[in-house]
Amino acid sequence: MVEQILGLAALIARPAEEEKPLLEAMCTAAAADLTRRLRDGVKPEDCRDSFPCAAALLAAGGLLACRSGGDVEQFSVGDVSVRTGGGSQGCEAAAAMRRQAAAMMAGFCGDDQFAFLGVRG
């Protein structure tokens, strides 16, 4: 199934040749992570097309987030200022892909999500 996930992720992320090993590792990790999140008794094969699509979105989003580190465009020493370029678009796209993957897998995964509300520092 990792080959199918890798093929889908490659279509989404369009990796450069040097990024392909990273994308393959991310696909393997995304499949393992999604498998771990499945409800008891549910296998990846039970999720039809949702599992490979969601894993591909997670892997492609991870690659986009790695790309979007942003190169330093400006650096100042007085009153220290660093400005990086164009990083937020890749991070926004990666976050959207994670949300889409979560939506695809919502019916198959257990509810292991939590949030802190009203936490005071």
C-alpha positions in Angstrom: 0.0 0.0 0.0 3.0 2.3 0.6 3.6 2.3 -3.2 0.1 3.6 -3.8 0.5 6.2 -1.1 3.8 7.3 -2.6 2.3 7.6 -6.1 -0.5 9.8 -4.8 1.8 11.9 -2.7 4.1 12.4 -5.6 1.2 13.7 -7.7 0.3 16.2 -4.9 3.8 17.4 -4.0 5.7 17.0 -7.3 8.9 16.2 -5.5 12.3 17.1 -6.9 14.6 14.1 -7.5 16.5 14.8 -4.2 13.2 15.0 -2.3 11.9 11.5 -3.3 13.7 9.6 -0.5 12.2 12.0 2.0 8.7 11.7 0.5 9.0 7.9 0.6 10.0 8.0 4.3 7.1 10.4 5.0 4.6 8.1 3.2 5.8 5.1 5.4 5.5 7.2 8.5 2.1 8.6 7.6 0.8 5.1 6.9 2.1 3.9 10.3 0.6 6.9 12.1 -2.8 6.5 10.5 -2.8 2.7 11.2 -2.0 3.5 14.9 -5.0 5.9 15.0 -7.5 3.4 13.6 -10.3 2.2 15.9 -9.8 -1.3 17.3 -10.6 -3.9 14.7 -10.3 -1.6 11.8 -7.6 -2.3 9.3 -6.2 0.1 6.6 -7.8 -2.1 3.9 -11.2 -1.5 5.6 -10.9 2.2 4.9 -11.3 1.8 1.1 -9.7 4.7 -0.8 -9.7 7.0 2.2 -6.6 5.5 3.8 -4.1 5.9 0.9 -5.5 9.4 0.1 -5.2 10.6 3.7 -1.7 9.1 4.1 -0.7 10.8 0.8 -2.0 14.1 2.0 -0.2 13.8 5.3 3.1 12.9 3.5 2.8 15.6 0.8 1.9 18.2 3.5 4.9 17.2 5.5 7.1 17.7 2.4 5.6 21.1 1.7 6.1 22.1 5.3 9.8 21.1 5.0 10.1 23.2 1.8 8.5 26.2 3.3 11.3 26.9 5.9 11.9 30.0 3.9 15.3 31.2 2.9 16.7 34.2 4.7 16.0 37.3 2.6 17.1 40.0 5.1 19.3 39.9 8.2 20.2 42.9 10.4 22.4 43.0 13.4 21.3 46.3 15.0 18.0 45.6 16.8 18.3 42.0 15.5 15.9 41.4 12.6 15.6 38.3 10.4 13.1 38.0 7.5 12.5 34.8 5.7 10.8 34.5 2.4 7.6 32.8 1.3 7.4 30.2 4.0 3.8 30.7 5.2 2.1 29.5 2.0 3.6 26.0 2.2 2.7 25.8 5.9 -0.9 26.9 5.2 -1.2 24.3 2.4 0.3 21.6 4.7 -2.3 22.5 7.4 -5.1 22.3 4.9 -3.9 18.9 3.8 -3.8 17.7 7.4 -7.3 18.9 7.9 -8.5 17.1 4.7 -6.8 13.9 5.8 -8.4 14.0 9.2 -11.8 14.6 7.6 -11.3 11.6 5.3 -10.4 9.3 8.2 -12.9 10.6 10.8 -15.2 7.6 10.5 -12.4 5.1 10.9 -10.2 6.6 13.6 -10.7 6.6 17.3 -11.2 9.9 19.1 -7.7 10.5 20.5 -7.8 14.2 20.1 -7.8 16.6 23.0 -7.6 20.3 23.7 -6.8 22.5 26.6 -9.3 25.1 27.3 -8.9 27.9 29.8 -5.3 26.9 30.8 -3.7 29.6 32.8 0.1 30.1 32.7 
